[in-house]
């Protein structure tokens, strides 16, 4: 039993059975999923009704924030909770027509590294719960609009016919 589990038992008088993974994660160690995500990040593309757009390795749509400047994110705190930055600590992988020369990272105000494409910081959207959703397209939030990106790194302003499906 580790020190955190002993403290829990001492404080509550209750014995909890936790898997080794859960205990390690609760103690602050990264899970296997988190470690894998930190080692490399893939940016690829999908053909959608909006056109050929950038997506992450899980097929979730990537967005740009019009308030951002080249190589500078302005989305922090509550904004970054609604629009999670695409972060990377390792290798950037370009697939499906993504130009690897346009992929890079910037340092965020919290010290983490965020992936950029043609200097534009990349984000996912918390309300995109399935691969292929584009629920953030054209949304005006946190002081500016959000748009998907094409392989040329430019915003796509076309609006989807439906906001609830995937590909």
N, C-alpha and C positions, 0 to 999 in steps of 0.2 A: 504494500500500500504506500503510495507516495505521500508527501507532506500535505498536498492540497486535499487529498481524500481523508487523511487523518484529521485535518482541521475541520472538515465538513462533518465528520462523525462526532468529533468532540463538541462542536457547536450545536449540532442538532440532535445528537443521540440516535441518529438514523443511519443505517448502513445501506449504501447504494451500490449496486453492482453495475460497473461501467466497463465497457470494452477498453482495451489498451489504446485504441485510436482515439476514443472519446476523451479519455483521461489526458493523453498527450496533447490533444487539441485544446482542451480546457486549460491546460497548464501553459498555453501560449505557443506550443510547437505547431508549425504549419502542417496542414493535412497533406496527403499525397497529391490531391487535386491542386491545392495552392502551390505546392512546390513545382509541379509540372507547368502550371500557368506562368510561373516566374521564370522558368528556364527558356521558353520561347513563346512568341506570339505570332500567329498566322493571320494575315489579311488576305482575303480572297474576294471573289465576286460572285454574284448571282444575277441571273436575268429575271427581272420583275416587270410588272406593268409600268413602273417608273423608268425603266431602262436597266442597263447593266450597272449595278451598284456595288459598293464596297461592303463587305460583311466580315465578321470575325470567324474563327475556326468552328464555332458552334452554329454559324449561319445567321447570327443576329446582326441586324442592320447597324451600320456605322454612320454617325451624323457629324456635321460641322455646326458650330455655333457662330452666328454672324457677328457677335460681340468680340470674339477672339481676334487677336492680331496674329500676323505671321510668326510662328514659333513661340506664341505666348497664349496660355490658357487664362481666361477670366472667369471660368466656372469653378467655384469652390463651395464648400459647406453644403447648404441645402440644395444648391444647384447640382453639385457633384453627386448627391444622393439620388436625385431624380434622373440625372444624366451621367451615369458612371463613366469616368475617363477610361479609355483603353490603355492599361498600364503594362509596362514590360521591364523586366530586369535582365533579360538575356537577348537571345538572337531574334531578329525580326525575319519572318518568312513571308515572301510574296508568292502567291499562286493565282491561277485563273485570270491572267491578264493584268494583274497588279504590277506596276513598274517598281522593282526593288530600289531603283535609284531615287524614287520619290518618298520612300519610307525612311523615317528617322525617329528620334525621341527628343523630348525636351524635358527640362527639370521643372516640376510643378512647385508651387509655393510650399507644399508640405514635404518637399524633398524627393518625392517619388518621380519616376520617369513615365511620361505619357507618350504614346505613339502618335506621330504626325504623318500626314500624307501631303506632299507638296507644301510643307510648312503649316498645314492646317491641323490643329489638335483634333483627335478622334474620340468619339463618345458612343456608348450604347444608350438605350432609353429604357428606364425601369418598367414602363408599360408595354414594352415589346416582350411578351412572355414566351413567344414561340418563334422559331426560326422563320425568317421571311416577313415578319410583321414590320410595317412602316408607320406605326401609330404616331411617331414623333414628327413625321413629315409636315413642314410648314407651321409647326406649333410656335406660338409666340410666348416664350416663358423666360423669366430671369433677365428681361430687358432686351431681348432680341429673338429672331427666328432661328429655327433649327431645320437643316435640310440634309438629305442623303447626298452622297458624293458619287460621281462617276469615276472611271479609271483615269480620266484626265485630271482629277483632283478638283474639279469644279462642282459647285452645287447644282443639283437638279431640282428645279422648282415645280415641276409637274406634280399635281395632286392625285392620289390614288382614288379609284372609284369606290373602294370599300376599305375600311380601316380595321376589320376584325379578323382577317384570315392570315395565312402565311403565303408561301409561294403558290 
